[in-house]
Amino acid sequence: MNTKSIQKGRLHRISLKFLIVVILITGIWFRFTNLDSKVYSFDESITSLRISGYTWTEMVQQDFQGKTISVADLQRKYQQINSEKTWRDTVKGLATEEPQLSPLYFILARFWVQLFDPQVATVRSLSALISLLVFPSIYWLCWELFRSASVGWMAVTIVAVSPFHVLYAQEARPYMMFAVLVLLSNAILLRAIALQNSPTTSKLLSKAVWSIYAIALTFGLYSSLLFFLVVFAHGIYVIITENWRFGKTLIAYLLASAAAIIMFAPWIWILVDNSEKIESTVGFPRFSLPLMSSLQPLILITCRIFIDTHWAGGIIKLGSSNMVTDLMRLIVMVVLLLAIAHSLYSLCCLTPKRVWLFVLTGIGITAIVLIVVRGVADRYMVPYILAIQIAVAYLFTTKIAAATNPRQQKLWQLGLIALISSGIVSCAVSSQSQLWWNKYPSSTKYNPQVAAIVNQAKKPLVITHGGNNITGKILSVSYLLKPQVQFLLAVKPEQVKIPDGFSDVFLYRPTEALQFELEKVQKYNITPIDKPDAGWLWRVEK
């Protein structure tokens, strides 16, 4: 009987390891499959513009002057590496036009594209590769927190098929780099504190680890300004765990964080020097006391960590919206929120203060600050999302392992299967879709239909008018158009003079000023040819 029990336990462990490997491989496959199938979003096209070394201003000054330019030439100049620009121009473009974006990812992306090619799949593959570092990073963090390999593997399994991680692993933006550096800095901090408090650790080793922590913070700040939230959360954690005493650990943390901020000082100076540009483009965070408007998206984001099968961002799509489907969506959200709440409760009850406090500061500081400044968005909530996933991993690991009877254990196992399955289904659905909520539907929603109409024309001309605000939209839709399609771009409506020789002339997202110029001044007939409520594509005729 004892031999059979040992064999059964060994078989169970082998089956579990095999299942984890299968889920991990599935998650990796989702990250690299159909990399070029989704629309290239506004933000991603701006990433490629930064990689090229050109700026919005240069693009407008050189090619928004009422002259025609083909899609192929537009992309060759502003979406690909060229000999006229270097990586320094990439940094300069960010510094002068988007200083709120730290430069590390964009520099790395430029070298990546230079090494391979500027295709959509290549640019996005950098984020996909970086996202693989999340697996060892979150495992290490769980080990530092719980000293449990089981919790680490559970976290890896959950993250592998998390819709959030898979979606942003296929985004040509720095969010996965941010996630990796959040995890690494967290793990290094815990290791540094443990060594600091160990009487057997040499001072040299302790100083070396704190130095590595300072380097990790520096890389984090150069990956995203939101990393300041991580630095702040770490400070709160160290102060509380040190019982508000100015001890060696707090001094080491302050020195490491000060060193990181000093190394980040050049970009801080750029931020201060270009503060007017930040205010005019994205604006500074505004403190706001009414919190309900931020709590709703926070709840949605929290649930979307685990299930996301609705392209517009509504967690699950169950046919047309009615009372029954809305009730089902509500039930799913409530179950997920209760599971997360139970995870946090169990964490606080079953783990030492140093563990639960670390997870709660990661969740609380990020959530509170972004709610107050009304900056709640999935891509900004990375520390919050990672901390919740770790808490959920701990819940399922402990509940399955500590179940007092087979029935209770089976119930928790079924819950875990449901959680993992919902992630797999979500990733499978989104991987086959051309458009998803993270591609900013307000900027890209009708681009596939627009491109289908324009590409059917024999020799089309697409006209648009605007300044820096329209550049990303033009570059985004250009990826769906045939290379020979011609654009006529203009800053002012009166610069638009339609040349002869085109079979069809279209207006793309025209302003009222451009419509007035062509219809009232130049006496053209213009009619919308896509959805009446969209107004993204108009036909121009004499």
N, C-alpha and C positions, 0 to 999 in steps of 0.2 A: 504493500500500500504506500509506504514511504517512498519507494523507488518510483512508483507511478506518479506520485505527487511531484517529485523532483523533475521527472521527464515532462510532465504537463506544464510545470512552471517554466522550464527551459524552452519548450515549444511556444509558449505564450510570449516569451521575451523575443524569440526569433521572429515570430509573426508580427509583433509590434514594431521591431526595427525595420522589417521589410515594408510595413505600411507607411512608416515615417519616410523611408527612402522614396517610395512611390509618390507620396504627396509632395515631397520636396522636388522631385523630377517634374511633376505636374506643374508646380508653381514656377519652376524655371522655364518650362515650355511656354506657359502663358506669357511670361515676360518677353520672350523673343519671337512669338508667333505673330504674324500679320503686323509687323512693326510699321509698315508703310501703308496700311489699309485705312487708318483713320485720317480724317482731314488734318492738315497741318495748320494748327491754330494760329490766332493772332500773335500770341506770346512766343510761340515756337518760330514763327517767321521773323520776329524781332531778334530771337536768339541767333538765327542764321545771318541777319543783318549785322549784328555785333561781331560774329565770327568773321564776316567779310572785311571788317574794319571800317566800313562806311557808316555814316550817321543818317538819321532822319533828315537833318538839315541839308546835307550834301545831296541826298536823293532828290529832295524837293527842288533845290537850286539847279541841279543838273538835268533832271528829266521831268519836271513838272512845269514845262514851259510851252505847252501846246504842241509839242512834236510827238510823232509816233515812235513807239519802241515795241519790239516783239517780246513775247513772254520769255523766249529763250535768252535774249539779250538782257532783259530785266533781271532774270535769275542769275545769269552768268556774272553780272556786275555786283548785285546786292545780296546774293544768297550763297555765293561760293568764294573760295579762297582765290585771291588774285595777287599779281606781283606788285601792284601799286600800294598795297597796305601790309602792315605787319601786326604782330600781336600787340604792339604798343598802341596802334590805332584802335584795337579792340578795347583796351583799357581807357584810352582817351574818350572814345564814344560813350562808354558807360559813365565816366566821370563827368562829362559835360551834359549828357542828356538823361541818364538814369542812375544817378549816384546812389539811389536807395538800393540798388542791386550790387552786392559784393562781387568782385571780379574773378574769384578763383575758378568757378565752374566754366566761365566763358573763355578764359585763357586755355584751360585744359581742353575744352571743346574745339577750339581753333586748331590746336596741335593734333587732336584726334582726327578732325576732318582733313587736315593737311597730310596726315599719315595715310589715310585711306581715301575716301571720296565724299563729295557733298550730298549724296543721296539721302532722302528722308530716313530710310532704315539705318543708315550709318550714323547719322546725327543722334537718332534716338537710341541706338545701341549702346552709346556711352552711358546713358542713364540706366539702361537695363543691366549692364555689366557692374556698375557701381552698386546697384540694388542687391546684387548677390552678396556683397559684403555685409548686408544687414544680418544674414544668417549667423555667421560666426560672432558678429558684434553683439547681437541680442543674447546668444548663448553665453558669451563671456559675462555680460551684465547680469544675467540670471544666476550664474555661478557665484559672482561676487555678492549678490544679494542673499541667495538662499543656500548656497553651497550644495546645490542639487542639480545633477545632470538631467534628471527627469523633467524638472520645470524648464530647464533650458531647451530640451528637445520639444517640449510641448509648445513653448513660445515660437520656436523655429517653424513648427508645423502650422501654427495659426497664422503667422506672418507670411508663410509661403503662398497661401491661397487667399490672403486678405485682398479684397477688391481695391482698397486704397493703395496698397503697395504695388499691385500689378498695374493699375492705371498710371500711377506716377512713375513707375519704372519705364513706361513707354512715352514719357513726356520729355522733350528736349529742353528741360529746365533744371535748376539745381536742387530740386526737392529731395531726391534720393541721396545726394551728397550730404545734404543737411541732416537727413535721418541717420546716416552712418556715423557722422561726426557727433551727433547727439548721443548715440549709444556708446561710442568709444570714449567720449569725454566722461560720461557717467561711470563706466566701468573703471577707467583710470583713476577717477576721483576716489571711488570706493577702495581701490587697491592702495592708493597713496595714504588714505586715512588708516587703513588696516596696518600698513607698514609703520606709519607714524606712531601708532599706539602699541606696537609690538616691542617688548623690551629686548628681543633678540636681533632686531633688525639693525644693520649698520647705518650710520648717518649718511654715508655716501650713497647707499642704495635708495634710502628714503628721499634724499635730495634729487637723485636721478629720476625717480618716478614723478615727483612734483614738477620737475623740469619738463618731462614728457607731457604731463597734464597741461602745463602752460602752452606747449606747442599745439596740443589738441584744441585748446580754446582759441588759439590764434587762427588755426585752419578753420575752425567753426565760424569765427567772426568773418573771415574772408569768404565763407561760403554763403552766409546769410546774416543780415542785421538782426533777424529774429533770434539769433544765437545769444544775444544779450539776455533774453529771457532765461536761457539755460544757465548762464553765468549767475544771474540773480537768484534763481532757484537753488543752485549749489550753495550760494552764500547763506541763504535762509536755512538750508539744511545743516550746514556746518555750525552756524551760530546756535541753533537749537540743540543739536547733539552735543555741543560743547558746554551746554547749560549756561549760555550767555557769558562764558568766561573768555578772556583774551589769552587763550593758551597757545601751545605750539602748533596745533592743527589749524586753528583759525589764522594764525600768523602766516603759516605756509600757504594756505588758500589765498589770503590777501596778496601775498607776494607773487604767486603764480598768476592770479587773475590780473594784477596790476601789470605784470610783464606782458601778458597777452594783449591788454588794452594799449600798452605803449607800442607794441609791434603793429597794432592795428591803427595807430595814430595817423599815419599818412592818409588812410581812407576817411578817418574822422574829419581831418582837415578838409578833404574834398567835399564831404557832406556839408560842413559848415559853410564853405566857400560857395557851394551851389544850392544853398537852401531855397533860394527863390525858384530854381528850376524844379525842385521836388514839390514845392507848393503849387506850382502851375500845372504840373503833370498829374501827380497822384494825390497831392495834398498831405498835410501832416495829420497824424492821429488826433481826433477830437474826443475829449472826455464827454461821456454821456451817461446820465444817471438812469433814465428809463431802460431797464434791462430786458424786458420781454421780447423786444425785437431781435435781440442777440441770442436769447435762450432757445428760440425755435430752431434757427439754423444749427445751433450747438447740439441739440437733441438729434437732429437729422444726421449730422456728421458722425455723432457717436454711434448711431445705428448702422450707418453706411460703412463703418469699419469692417463689418462682418457680412452684410448682405446688401447687394446693389445690382438689381436687374432692370432698373428703369433708366433709360437713356437721358431723361430730363432731370434726374436726380431725386426721384421720389421713392427711393429704397426698392420697392417692388412694383412691377406692372402686372395688373390682373384684369386686363381687358378695359372696357370703358369704366369711368368713375361713377359709382353709384353707392348707395348706402351699404350694401353687402361688402363690396371690395374695399371701401374706406374703413369699414369695421375690421376687416382682415388685416389691412395695413396697420391699423391702430393696435391690434392684438400682437402682431409681430414686434412692433416698436416697444410695447409695454414689456413683453417677455425679455427682449434684449436688455432693456434698461434695468429690469429687476435682476437679471443675471449679472450685469456689471455692478450694480449696487451690492449684491450678495458677495461678489468678488472682493470688493473693497472692504466690506464688513469682515469677511473671513481673514483678509490680510491683516487688518488691524487687531483682530482677536488672537490670531495664531502665530504671528511673527513678532520679533523684537522691535522696539521703537526705531532702531536704525534702519530697518527694512521698510516698514509701512510708511514712515515719515518721508523716506526718499521717494517712494512711488507717489505719495499724495502731493508732495511739493512739485513734482513733475506735472501732475494733472492740474493742481490748483493754481499755481503761478501763471501757467500758460492760459488757462481758461479765464481767470479773473482779469488779467491784463487785457486780453483781446476782447472780452465782453465790454469792459469799461471803455475801450477806445473804438468799439464797434468794428473790430477787425476780424470777426469770426469767419474763417474760411478754411476748407480742408487743408490746403497747401501750407497754411500758417500754423496749423494745430499739430504739427509733427510730434513734439515732446508729449503732448496730451494723449495722442493716439497710441504712441509706443508704451506709455505707462499703463494705459487701460489694457492693452493686449498682454502685458506682463502680469497684471493682476488677474486677468481671466485665465491665463496659462497656469498660474499658481492655484486658482480655485479648482480647476478640473484635475490637476495632478494630485492635489491633496484629497479631494473628495473620492476619486477613484481608488487611490491607494489606501485610504482610511475607512472605506465603507465597511460597516459591521456585518452586512449580510449580502449574499449574491444578488438579491433583488435590487437593493439600493445601489450596488456597484453597477449593475446593468443599466439602471436609470440614468446614472451620470455618464456612462459610456454612450448611451443613446443621445444624450444631450450634446456630447462632444461630436458625435457623428453628424448630428443635425447642423452644428455650427460649421464644421469643416465642409460638409456638403453644400451648405448655402454659399460659402465662399467659392467653391469650385463651380457651382452653377452660375454664380454672378460673373466670374471671370470668363466662363465659356460664352455667356451671352454677350458681354461687352467686347470680347475678342472678335466677334463676327460683325460688329456694328461699325459703320463708317463714322458715326457721330456719337459722342457721349458727353455727359454734363461737364467733364473736366476740360473739354475743348471749347468752352465758352460759347454755347449755342447762340447767344445774342450777336456774336461776331461771325459765326460760321454756319448757322442753321440752314440757310437756303443756298449756300455755295454749291453743293452738289447739283441741285436743280438748275441753278444759274449756269454752271459749267456745261451741263448736258445740252442746254438750249444753244449756248454760244458755239460749242464744238460741232453742232450740226450744220452751222452755216459754212458756205464755201470759202468766203474770205471776209471774216468778221473784223469789225473795229469796236473796241470797248472804250468808252469815254467815262472819265470820272474827274472830280474836281475837289480840291481840298489842300490841306497842308500836312503837317506831321501826323495828324490824327487819322489820316486815311492810308498812310503808307503800309502799315501792318495788315490792313484789310485787303489791299491790292496784292501784296506779296502772298498772303494766305490763299486767296482764290486762284492765284497764278499757278499753283501746284496742281490744280484740277483742269486747267486749260491746255489745249494743244500748243506746242512750242511756237507755231507760226501765227497764232492769234496776236493781233496788234492792239496795243493800248495807246490812247491819247490822254495824257495826264496834264492837268493844268492847276495852277494855284488860284487864278482868277477866272470867273466864267467867261469873260470877254476874250480870253486867250484861246478859247475853243473855236477853231475853224475846221470844219469837217472836210477832209480832202476827198477827192473822187477816187474811184477804183475799188470800192469795197461793196461786197454783195449785201451785207447787213451791217447796220450801225446800232449799237446798244449803249444805253447809259447804265452804269453800275452804281447803285446806291446814290443817286443824284441828290444834291441839295436843292432847296427851293430856288436859290439864286441861279443855279445852272438850268433848271427847268424853265425859269422865266426868261433867261438869256436866249435859249434855243427856241422856245415856243413864241414868245412875244416880240423879241428883238430880231432873231434870225428867221422867224416864220417857218419853223419845222413843226411837224406833227409828232408828238410824243405820246406813247400809250404804254401802260404797264402790261407786261406779258407773263409775270409770275403771279403768285397769290395776291389778290387785291389788298390784303392787310399787310403785305410784306413790303412791296414797293422797292425791291432790290434790283430788278432788271426792267428796263424800259426800251422800247423800240423807237428809233428815230427815223422819220420818213419825210420827204419833201411834200 
